[in-house]
Each structure stands twice: as C-alpha cells, then as structure tokens.
Amino acid sequence: VEQINELNPDFVVICGDLVNVPCDSSYADFNRIKARLKVPCYCTPGNHDMQKLPGDTSFFTTYRKVIGKDYYSFKHKGCSFIVANTQLWKTDIKGESEKYDRWFVETIKTLRSGRHPLFVIGHIPLYVSEPEEKKAYFNVDPAKRKEILDLFTESNVVAYLSGHTHKLVCNEYNGMQLVSCETTSENFDKRPFGFRLWKVSSDSISHHFIPLKNRN
C-alpha cells in the first residue's frame, strides 16, 4: 500500500482472493489495510472469498455486505472496465449464475457500442497454456471458455486481467492480452512478491512488474 501510494496511480485493481479464509476478522483486516490506499480500489471475488460454493451461497451475502458488489462496471478516462465474478463461470449456482450471465452479456454489448477500449477484470484465467486445454483447477471449463472468448473477440476486449495462478501467465488471443500476475503472498514460480503497473495511452497498452521493497 505504501509503494502504491508513492506511485499514485489512477486506481488499483485486486484480482480476487482478498483473504485466505473468509471470516469477520480476515475481512476486517483486509478493509483496514485497503482503507490506507489514497486512490480508488476495485476488487473482484476469488475462490477463497467464496470458499463454500457450491451449496452454501451465504458467502454472496457476506461478500456483498463487507466488500461490495461482486460484479459491476466502471469507466475511466475513455476506457471501460467490467469486473467479473468468475466463480459464477466456474460453478453453476442456482439463482445467481443465470442472472450474472445475462448481466455480463448485456453490459459488454452496451460498453462495446461506445467504442472505448474495454478491459475485463476477474480472478480465474480463461486458460493457462492453450485455448483448447482441458478443464482444470486453474482455468474455466472449455465450453464456457469458448463462449467467453468469442464474446470478448466480438467486443474487441483489449485485455483480461486475472489472478488465481500464483505465477506469471501472459497469453495473447486474437490481439487480446490475457494476464495473471505475481502475488504479494505466495508465488509458485518463485518470482518475487509484487504487483504490476499498467499504462494505457491512446496508442499502447503496457505493464511491468514492481517488486515489493525488502521482500524476496
């Protein structure tokens, strides 16, 4: 948080797993630390934030109460952003997934009509190595993945930012950047702890890694 405040970016995005175990004390710790940011912070839920799915949907109520909306959109300086709840792509939840899918399609169609650069922010990557890879813990199911990739391509999504992998994953699909980046907790590929700074201009989109100070 101190490093981010020093950089003074336009805003911060956290791609899910805000806590390890979702409970009152961990969410209180998260909100206390997040409140120290001097810029807006947009969060998306991860699998750890909704651990008991499927079956127990009480975590939707808890998340929405203590963190906020689990899916929404916003605009900033000529760019549009959709914050996705990828748990609802990963697991079909009665009363939630269908409603969410309808919202997502309607929202992306509305935003793409404005011809603004469109970014999608989620937790689970659509795929890790190949667009045709089999269903696994670290990706979205193939049928759903194809549906989303086709929608992203039709809508000229320029980048999909995600987490979940605990390692750096950078892919490109039909000119779209698909990026899961380093964490501040545990990196399976032994990369340093840190975060990525994205820079967007009228003719380029780039990002680079910033390591945490005094951390390995």
C-alpha positions as CSV (number, residue, x, y, z in Angstrom):
1,V,0.0,0.0,0.0
2,E,2.8,2.4,0.8
3,Q,4.5,1.7,-2.6
4,I,1.2,2.1,-4.4
5,N,0.6,5.4,-2.7
6,E,4.1,6.6,-3.7
7,L,3.3,5.7,-7.3
8,N,0.0,7.5,-7.2
9,P,-1.8,5.5,-10.0
10,D,-5.3,6.4,-11.1
11,F,-6.7,3.4,-9.3
12,V,-5.9,-0.1,-8.0
13,V,-7.4,-3.4,-9.1
14,I,-7.2,-6.5,-6.9
15,C,-8.0,-9.7,-8.9
16,G,-9.6,-11.8,-6.2
17,D,-8.6,-13.8,-3.1
18,L,-8.8,-10.8,-0.9
19,V,-8.5,-13.1,2.1
20,N,-7.4,-16.7,2.6
21,V,-10.3,-17.8,4.8
22,P,-13.4,-15.6,4.6
23,C,-14.4,-14.6,8.1
24,D,-15.2,-11.4,10.0
25,S,-11.6,-10.9,11.3
26,S,-9.9,-11.5,7.9
27,Y,-12.2,-9.2,6.1
28,A,-11.8,-6.6,8.8
29,D,-8.0,-6.8,8.3
30,F,-8.4,-6.5,4.5
31,N,-10.7,-3.5,4.7
32,R,-8.4,-1.8,7.3
33,I,-5.4,-2.2,5.0
34,K,-7.3,-1.2,1.8
35,A,-8.6,1.9,3.5
36,R,-5.0,3.2,3.6
37,L,-4.9,3.5,-0.2
38,K,-5.1,7.0,-1.4
39,V,-6.7,6.1,-4.7
40,P,-9.8,4.1,-5.7
41,C,-9.6,0.4,-5.3
42,Y,-11.7,-2.1,-7.4
43,C,-12.0,-5.6,-6.1
44,T,-13.2,-8.9,-7.7
45,P,-14.0,-12.0,-5.7
46,G,-11.8,-15.1,-5.8
47,N,-12.4,-18.7,-4.9
48,H,-11.0,-18.1,-1.4
49,D,-13.5,-15.3,-0.8
50,M,-16.4,-17.7,-1.6
51,Q,-14.9,-21.0,-0.4
52,K,-18.0,-22.9,0.4
53,L,-19.5,-22.8,-3.1
54,P,-21.3,-24.8,-4.4
55,G,-24.1,-25.5,-1.9
56,D,-23.7,-22.7,0.6
57,T,-24.4,-19.3,-1.1
58,S,-24.2,-17.4,2.2
59,F,-20.8,-16.1,1.1
60,F,-22.5,-14.0,-1.6
61,T,-24.4,-12.2,1.2
62,T,-21.3,-11.8,3.3
63,Y,-19.1,-10.6,0.5
64,R,-21.6,-8.1,-0.8
65,K,-22.1,-6.8,2.8
66,V,-18.5,-6.4,3.8
67,I,-16.7,-5.8,0.5
68,G,-19.4,-4.6,-2.0
69,K,-20.7,-5.7,-5.4
70,D,-19.2,-8.9,-6.7
71,Y,-19.7,-7.8,-10.4
72,Y,-20.0,-4.3,-11.8
73,S,-18.6,-2.0,-14.4
74,F,-17.0,1.4,-14.4
75,K,-15.3,3.9,-16.8
76,H,-12.2,5.9,-16.5
77,K,-10.5,8.4,-18.9
78,G,-12.1,7.0,-22.0
79,C,-11.7,3.3,-21.0
80,S,-14.4,0.9,-19.9
81,F,-13.9,-1.9,-17.3
82,I,-16.1,-4.9,-16.4
83,V,-15.4,-6.5,-13.1
84,A,-16.4,-10.2,-13.3
85,N,-17.3,-12.8,-10.7
86,T,-15.5,-15.8,-12.2
87,Q,-16.9,-18.1,-9.6
88,L,-20.1,-17.9,-11.5
89,W,-18.4,-19.1,-14.6
90,K,-16.7,-21.9,-12.8
91,T,-19.7,-23.2,-10.9
92,D,-23.4,-23.0,-11.9
93,I,-25.1,-21.5,-8.9
94,K,-28.9,-21.6,-8.9
95,G,-30.4,-18.1,-8.7
96,E,-27.0,-16.4,-9.3
97,S,-25.2,-17.7,-12.5
98,E,-28.0,-17.2,-15.0
99,K,-28.7,-13.7,-13.7
100,Y,-25.0,-12.9,-13.8
101,D,-24.5,-14.3,-17.3
102,R,-27.4,-12.2,-18.6
103,W,-26.0,-9.1,-16.9
104,F,-22.5,-9.7,-18.3
105,V,-23.6,-10.1,-21.9
106,E,-25.9,-7.0,-21.7
107,T,-23.1,-5.0,-20.1
108,I,-20.4,-5.9,-22.5
109,K,-22.7,-5.3,-25.5
110,T,-23.6,-1.8,-24.1
111,L,-20.0,-0.9,-23.4
112,R,-18.6,-2.1,-26.7
113,S,-21.1,0.1,-28.5
114,G,-19.3,3.1,-27.0
115,R,-16.1,2.2,-28.9
116,H,-14.0,2.7,-25.7
117,P,-11.0,0.4,-25.0
118,L,-12.7,-2.4,-23.0
119,F,-10.9,-4.3,-20.1
120,V,-12.3,-7.2,-18.2
121,I,-11.1,-8.0,-14.6
122,G,-11.6,-11.4,-13.0
123,H,-10.0,-14.0,-10.8
124,I,-9.8,-17.3,-12.7
125,P,-7.9,-17.2,-16.0
126,L,-9.8,-18.5,-19.0
127,Y,-6.9,-20.7,-19.8
128,V,-3.2,-21.0,-18.7
129,S,-1.3,-22.6,-21.6
130,E,-3.6,-23.2,-24.6
131,P,-7.1,-22.1,-25.5
132,E,-8.1,-25.7,-26.1
133,E,-6.7,-27.1,-22.8
134,K,-8.8,-29.5,-20.7
135,K,-10.8,-28.4,-17.6
136,A,-8.6,-27.9,-14.6
137,Y,-8.5,-26.1,-11.3
138,F,-6.7,-23.1,-12.7
139,N,-9.0,-22.4,-15.7
140,V,-12.6,-22.0,-16.9
141,D,-14.4,-25.0,-18.3
142,P,-13.8,-25.4,-22.1
143,A,-17.4,-24.8,-23.2
144,K,-17.7,-21.7,-21.1
145,R,-14.3,-20.6,-22.1
146,K,-15.1,-20.7,-25.8
147,E,-18.3,-18.8,-25.2
148,I,-16.4,-16.0,-23.3
149,L,-13.5,-15.8,-25.7
150,D,-15.9,-15.5,-28.6
151,L,-17.8,-12.7,-26.8
152,F,-14.5,-11.0,-25.9
153,T,-13.4,-11.2,-29.5
154,E,-16.7,-9.8,-30.9
155,S,-16.5,-7.0,-28.3
156,N,-12.9,-6.0,-29.0
157,V,-11.8,-6.6,-25.4
158,V,-8.2,-5.4,-25.2
159,A,-7.1,-7.2,-22.0
160,Y,-8.4,-9.7,-19.4
161,L,-6.7,-9.4,-16.0
162,S,-6.9,-12.2,-13.6
163,G,-5.2,-13.9,-10.6
164,H,-5.5,-17.4,-9.1
165,T,-2.5,-19.0,-10.7
166,H,0.1,-17.7,-8.2
167,K,2.5,-17.4,-11.1
168,L,3.0,-15.1,-14.1
169,V,0.9,-16.1,-17.1
170,C,0.9,-13.9,-20.2
171,N,-1.1,-15.0,-23.2
172,E,-2.4,-13.3,-26.3
173,Y,-5.6,-14.3,-28.0
174,N,-6.8,-12.5,-31.2
175,G,-4.8,-9.5,-30.2
176,M,-6.1,-9.5,-26.6
177,Q,-3.8,-9.7,-23.6
178,L,-4.6,-12.3,-21.0
179,V,-2.5,-11.7,-17.9
180,S,-2.3,-13.3,-14.5
181,C,0.4,-11.8,-12.5
182,E,2.6,-12.2,-9.4
183,T,1.1,-12.0,-5.9
184,T,2.0,-10.5,-2.6
185,S,1.6,-13.8,-0.7
186,E,2.9,-16.8,-2.5
187,N,4.3,-17.4,-6.0
188,F,4.5,-21.0,-7.2
189,D,7.1,-20.0,-9.8
190,K,9.4,-18.5,-7.2
191,R,9.1,-15.0,-8.6
192,P,9.5,-12.1,-6.2
193,F,6.4,-10.8,-4.4
194,G,4.9,-7.7,-6.1
195,F,2.4,-6.2,-8.4
196,R,2.0,-4.9,-12.0
197,L,1.7,-1.3,-13.1
198,W,-0.4,-0.9,-16.3
199,K,0.0,2.1,-18.5
200,V,-2.7,2.9,-21.1
201,S,-2.4,5.6,-23.8
202,S,-4.3,6.3,-27.0
203,D,-2.0,4.0,-29.0
204,S,-0.5,1.5,-26.5
205,I,-1.2,-0.7,-23.5
206,S,1.7,-2.0,-21.5
207,H,2.5,-3.3,-18.0
208,H,5.6,-4.0,-15.9
209,F,6.4,-5.7,-12.7
210,I,7.2,-3.8,-9.4
211,P,8.7,-5.9,-6.6
212,L,7.8,-5.3,-3.0
213,K,10.6,-3.5,-1.2
214,N,12.6,-5.5,1.3
215,R,10.8,-8.8,0.3
216,N,12.1,-11.9,-1.6
